Amino acid sequence: MDVGADEFEQSLPLLQELVLGADFVGLDIEFTGLRSNLSRPQQIRYVAHSCNFFLFPTTFGILDSEFSFQASSVQFLNQYGFDYNKFLKNGIPYMNEEQEKKIKHNILTGNWRVRSSLDKDQIKVVIDEVTRWLDLAEEGDWMTLPGITGFQAFEVQLVLRQALPDIWTVPRDQGIIVKKVSKQHRWYLENTSCDRASCWKEKILLSARGFSVFFQMLVKAQKPLVGHNMMMDLLHLHEKFFRPLPESYDQFKMNIHSLFPVLIDTKNVTKDIWKELNFPRVSNLSEVYEVLNSDLNPTRNSGPVVIHASKCEKYVETKYPHEAAYDAFLCGSVLLKVAHLLVWRVHGAGPMPEPSFPLYLDVLAPYVNQVNLIRAGVPKINFSGPDCPSIRPPILLLHVRKWPGVSEQQVYREFQNLCKFDVRRLSRNQFLLLTNKFKDARSILKEYRGHPTLQVSLYRYWRHSPNISCLLQVCGVVTTWALLALLLGRPGH
């Protein structure tokens, strides 16, 4: 089910009902679209309610967010048929708590104004059109401003009501109805109708919050939140819907844990048990799903059955890789099938207990709140306690010679045919290379030994950090001056 701005507010009651009735909520973020997979048990059968939400940042008054496109990401999503018009033209607005406080203050105090030049031009055209009509209209006459719907309708009405004291506006499906009224009738409408200023401004705020209303539903419901390699998803959820990312890593962990006390990363679970079960190597979520649905899975015929809800049957016969709701369906299915495997492994040849989601949560307990990290200092983040010690390969230092102006992208391309590294600039001609595989680190050290232009070595913080080098240089200067002062100040014999 695809949900844009036009359908979102009408869908909120249904979404709330689904969240409250769900055993867990699966999510992932593709570009700017949040995906949600809501599952509800019926014996060992689960019903998947898969929804694509197309989001676009709220633009209202002083609130005007910026976002950027990475060319390779756009090309990647183009390959899978991503429709950019769905979020650019009909995206659901959203904001975080800090943005909401600012816009709420401005709306409720009347300290609000149109900011963007595009909006100003559009509003000016509307005001001019209504003003020309008013010159000829009689009291009680009305006109329609077609094609103005959704959140934009609130904005246009607010401007018209502030600019023209002898009109009243009413939103309709086809646009905005503008009616010429007397000042006395205008006062009566403002103070006695359900459209009075305070109520109306609350409606504006609700519409401006958009998807953030649903985010608060998820937080309040406290359902397990499921994802696959979900670290970036959690960063986006925090920044876009909660608060700007904090400087403190520990504060970020505390915030996420308070919002979602139960996190399950299926990447972390499958990575842990995959080799033990002698499953073939996989590189993405779709391949994990295919293996678990094949004869290689010893519990394939006894595990839970996942079916699609009546309005979410798009994915019954056709695969849509990297489409938000489809991947969320895969993620939820993988969670249930892996949990069933864990139950089977615990009980071995003995009788299997009656499958239930609480039972699945029990066997998943060692993986709860453990979120996988890619090419980082630790293999995973523990959101409910201290992180485990680092077992990652060493960081490598690349020193570049005779290659002026070299960029991180050029360094990445240099090594990409041999292995995959994250590249971070350390100084003008030095870069850090990070990988999650020991064999890749060994391979690079071997292949580039004695290279005339690219010198690769192990990174030592105390030797190579620019901050430490700067500190040592300052200490050296201070020590030299102190010694010189001591020698010059010593009395002669």
C-alpha positions, 0 to 999 in steps of 0.5 A, a space after each residue: 500500500 502506497 501512502 502519500 500526503 493526500 492519503 496520509 491523514 485519512 489513513 492515521 486511524 487505520 495505521 494506529 489500529 495496525 500498530 496497536 495490534 501488531 507483534 512487531 514493526 519492521 522498518 527500513 529507509 530507502 532514500 527518503 521513504 520509510 517502510 513499515 511492515 506490521 505483522 499480527 499472529 493467527 496461530 502460526 500464521 502472520 499477516 503482513 501489512 506492508 506500506 510505502 510512506 513517501 516523505 518530504 520535509 515540512 516547508 512552512 514559514 521559517 521552516 525550510 530544510 535542505 537535503 542532498 542527492 548522491 549521484 550513485 544513490 540516484 542511479 541505484 534507485 533508478 535501476 529499481 524503478 524508484 518514482 521520485 515524483 511520489 515524494 517530491 510532488 506528494 510527499 508526507 511532511 515531517 519534522 522533529 521535536 525542535 522544529 515542531 516547537 519553533 513552528 508551534 510558537 510561530 503559528 500560535 503567536 501569529 508570528 508567521 510569514 511565507 519565507 520561500 520566494 516560490 511560495 511568495 510568488 504563488 501566494 501573491 497570485 492567489 491574493 491578486 486573484 481574490 482581490 480582483 474578484 472581491 471588487 465585483 463580488 457582493 456579500 454572500 458570493 463565493 469563488 473556488 481556488 481549484 487544485 489547492 489541497 492538503 497542507 498547502 490549503 492551510 497555508 493559503 487560507 492563513 495568508 488570505 485570512 490575514 490579508 483580507 478582513 472581508 472574506 472567509 475560507 473553507 477547504 473542500 476536496 476540489 480546492 478552497 472556497 472563498 466567500 465574501 462576508 461582512 466584518 461582523 459575520 467574519 468576527 462571528 465565524 472566527 469566535 463561534 465556529 469549529 473553524 475558530 482561530 485556535 482550533 484551526 491553528 492546531 489543525 495546521 500544526 497537525 498537518 505540518 507534523 505529518 509523518 511525525 504523528 505516526 512516529 509518535 504512535 510507534 514510540 507510544 506503542 513500544 512494539 519491537 522494532 525490526 530492521 536489517 542492518 538498521 543503524 542508519 535507519 535509527 540515525 534517520 529516525 532520531 534526527 528526522 522525527 525526534 531531535 538533532 543527533 547529539 554530540 555524545 555517542 552514549 546520549 544517542 544510545 540512551 535516546 534510542 533505547 528510550 524511544 524503542 526499548 526492543 530492537 532486533 537487527 536481523 542482520 546481526 541474528 543471521 550473521 551469528 547463526 549462518 555458518 553454524 547451519 552451513 547455509 551458503 554465503 549471502 550478500 543481501 536481505 533478498 538472498 537471506 530470504 531465499 535461503 530461508 524459504 528453500 529446502 536448505 532450511 530444515 524448518 521450512 515446512 514447520 515454520 510460520 506462514 506469512 501472508 499479505 493483507 488484502 490491500 497489500 497483495 502487490 508482493 504476492 507474485 512479484 519481487 520489488 527489491 529495494 522498494 520500501 514496503 517489499 524489503 520490510 516484508 522480507 525483513 519481518 519474514 526473515 525474523 520469524 523464520 530465523 526465530 523458528 530455527 532458533 527454537 528448533 535448535 534449542 529443542 533438537 530432536 525433542 518435541 517442539 513447543 507451540 510456536 508463538 511470538 513470545 516464545 520467539 522473543 525468548 530465543 531472540 533475547 541474546 540478540 535484542 538491542 544488538 545492532 550490526 555495524 559495518 566496517 567500524 571499531 566494534 562489530 555491533 552496538 548494544 543499545 541497552 548496555 556497554 558495547 562488546 570489545 573490538 574484534 575488527 581488523 586494524 585500521 590502515 594508513 595510506 600515505 600518497 606520494 606524487 598524486 597532488 589533489 587526490 580525493 577520497 573517491 579516487 582512493 576508493 576506486 584505486 582499491 575497489 577491484 581488490 577489496 572494499 574499504 571505507 576511506 577517510 581523509 586524515 591529512 592532505 596526503 594521508 587517508 585511513 582505510 577501514 574494512 571489516 575483513 582481516 583478509 582484506 587488510 592483509 591483502 592490501 598490506 601485501 599487494 602494496 608493499 614497496 609501491 612507489 606512490 601508495 604506501 600502506 601501513 598499520 595506523 598507530 594513533 599515537 604516531 599518526 594522529 594529527 592531534 597528537 602530532 600537533 600536541 607533541 610539536 607544541 610540547 617540543 616548542 614549549 620545552 625548547 623555550 623553557 630550556 633556553 630560558 633556563 640556560 640564559 637565566 643561569 648566572 655566570 661563573 
